[in-house]
Amino acid sequence: MKKRLALLGIMIVGVLLTSIPASPATAAPTATITLLNPPPSGLLELAVGESYTFDILITSDEPFVLAMAMRDAYYPGRAVFWHDSDRVTQDTSALLHLTITGKNPTTDLAAVCDWPEPGACWPEGVAPLSIVAGVRYKGGQAAAETFPFAVKVH
C-alpha cells in the first residue's frame, strides 16, 4: 500500500510539474555597434607621425558587464602604432575611441587576400587592419562586430 501511495504521489507531482506553464524565456540582449567615422572607401591614408582617432558607439537595451574596442592587424607592429584599447563597464551605452598613428611607409607590404574574412582582398602597398568591438553581458552572452579597413602610410 505504501508503495502505491508513493507511486501515486510521484505521478501527481509529475503531472503538476508538467502542467504548470513555463515562465517566458527572456530575450537575448540586443546591442548595436557602429563605427561612426570609417575611412572613405575603406582606405585610411596617413603620413608618418600623423594620427587618426576612430569612434565606436555601442548601445544596448540592457546593461552590459563590459564593452570594448580593440585592434587587429595582418602585419602586427608594422606600418602603424595603435594607442591601446578602450573599454566601458556596467552601462547601456559606450562611446569608445581607438587612435592609430602612421609609423613606417607601407610601400613594401605584399597584397593580402582572405583577411580578416574570406573574400576580402587588399592590394600591395597597404596594411590590412580591423577594429573589433563587442559587449559582454551577465550570463556570458556576447555580441561583436568587425570593421575591416586598410591603411596606407606615406
C-alpha positions in Angstrom: 0.0 0.0 0.0 2.8 2.4 0.9 4.5 1.7 -2.5 1.2 2.5 -4.3 0.8 5.8 -2.4 4.4 6.8 -3.1 4.0 5.9 -6.8 0.7 7.9 -6.9 2.4 10.8 -5.2 5.2 10.8 -7.7 2.7 10.7 -10.6 0.7 13.6 -9.2 3.8 15.7 -8.7 4.9 14.8 -12.3 1.5 15.9 -13.7 1.5 19.1 -11.7 5.1 20.0 -12.8 4.3 19.4 -16.5 1.0 21.3 -16.4 2.4 24.4 -14.8 3.1 26.9 -17.6 6.7 27.7 -18.0 7.9 31.2 -17.5 8.5 33.0 -20.7 12.2 32.9 -21.8 13.9 36.2 -21.6 15.0 37.6 -24.9 18.7 37.9 -25.5 20.0 41.5 -25.0 20.4 43.5 -28.2 23.5 45.6 -28.9 24.1 48.0 -31.7 27.8 48.5 -32.6 28.6 51.3 -35.0 31.9 52.7 -36.4 31.0 56.3 -36.6 33.9 57.5 -38.8 35.1 54.8 -41.1 37.8 55.7 -43.6 36.4 56.7 -47.1 36.3 53.6 -49.4 37.9 51.5 -46.6 41.3 53.1 -47.0 42.9 55.4 -44.4 45.9 57.4 -45.7 48.4 58.7 -43.1 51.7 60.4 -43.2 54.4 59.1 -40.9 53.6 60.6 -37.5 50.0 61.5 -38.4 47.2 60.2 -36.2 43.6 59.4 -36.7 41.0 58.5 -34.0 38.2 56.1 -34.6 34.9 56.5 -32.7 32.8 53.4 -32.0 29.3 53.7 -30.5 27.8 50.8 -28.6 24.2 50.9 -27.4 22.4 48.2 -25.6 18.8 47.6 -24.5 20.2 46.0 -21.3 23.1 46.9 -19.1 26.3 45.2 -20.1 29.2 44.0 -18.0 31.9 45.2 -20.5 32.0 47.0 -23.8 35.4 47.0 -25.5 37.1 48.1 -28.8 40.4 46.6 -29.9 42.5 46.5 -33.0 43.7 43.6 -35.2 46.3 43.6 -37.9 47.6 41.3 -40.6 51.0 42.8 -40.2 51.1 43.5 -36.4 53.7 46.0 -35.4 54.4 47.2 -39.0 53.3 50.5 -40.6 51.2 51.8 -37.7 51.1 52.2 -33.9 47.8 51.8 -32.0 47.3 53.7 -28.7 45.9 50.8 -26.6 42.3 49.7 -26.5 39.2 51.3 -24.9 36.5 49.9 -22.6 33.5 50.8 -20.6 31.9 48.7 -17.8 28.4 48.5 -16.3 26.4 50.7 -18.7 24.0 50.6 -21.6 26.0 52.8 -23.9 29.6 53.5 -24.6 31.5 55.8 -27.0 34.9 54.1 -27.5 37.9 55.6 -29.1 40.9 54.0 -30.8 43.8 56.1 -32.1 46.2 55.0 -34.8 49.5 56.7 -35.8 51.5 56.1 -39.0 54.9 54.6 -38.1 56.5 53.4 -41.4 55.7 53.6 -45.1 53.6 50.7 -46.4 55.1 50.6 -49.9 56.9 47.3 -49.3 53.9 45.3 -48.0 52.6 42.5 -50.1 48.9 42.1 -51.2 46.7 40.2 -48.8 43.6 38.1 -49.5 41.1 36.3 -47.2 41.8 38.5 -44.2 40.0 39.3 -41.9 37.3 37.4 -43.7 37.1 35.1 -46.7 36.9 37.1 -50.0 38.5 40.3 -48.7 41.5 41.3 -50.8 43.8 44.2 -50.2 46.4 45.5 -52.8 50.1 45.7 -52.2 51.3 48.8 -50.5 48.6 48.9 -47.8 48.4 47.3 -44.3 45.1 45.5 -43.8 43.7 46.3 -40.3 40.4 45.9 -38.5 38.7 47.2 -35.4 36.8 44.6 -33.3 34.2 45.9 -30.9 31.9 44.0 -28.6 29.9 43.7 -25.4 29.6 41.0 -22.8 26.5 40.5 -20.6 25.9 38.7 -17.3 25.5 35.0 -18.0 28.1 35.0 -20.8 26.1 36.4 -23.7 28.1 38.5 -26.1 27.9 40.4 -29.3 30.7 41.7 -31.5 31.3 43.4 -34.9 34.5 43.6 -37.0 35.2 46.6 -39.1 37.9 45.9 -41.7 39.9 48.6 -43.5 43.4 49.3 -44.8 45.9 52.0 -44.1 48.5 53.4 -46.5 51.3 55.3 -44.8 53.4 57.7 -46.9 
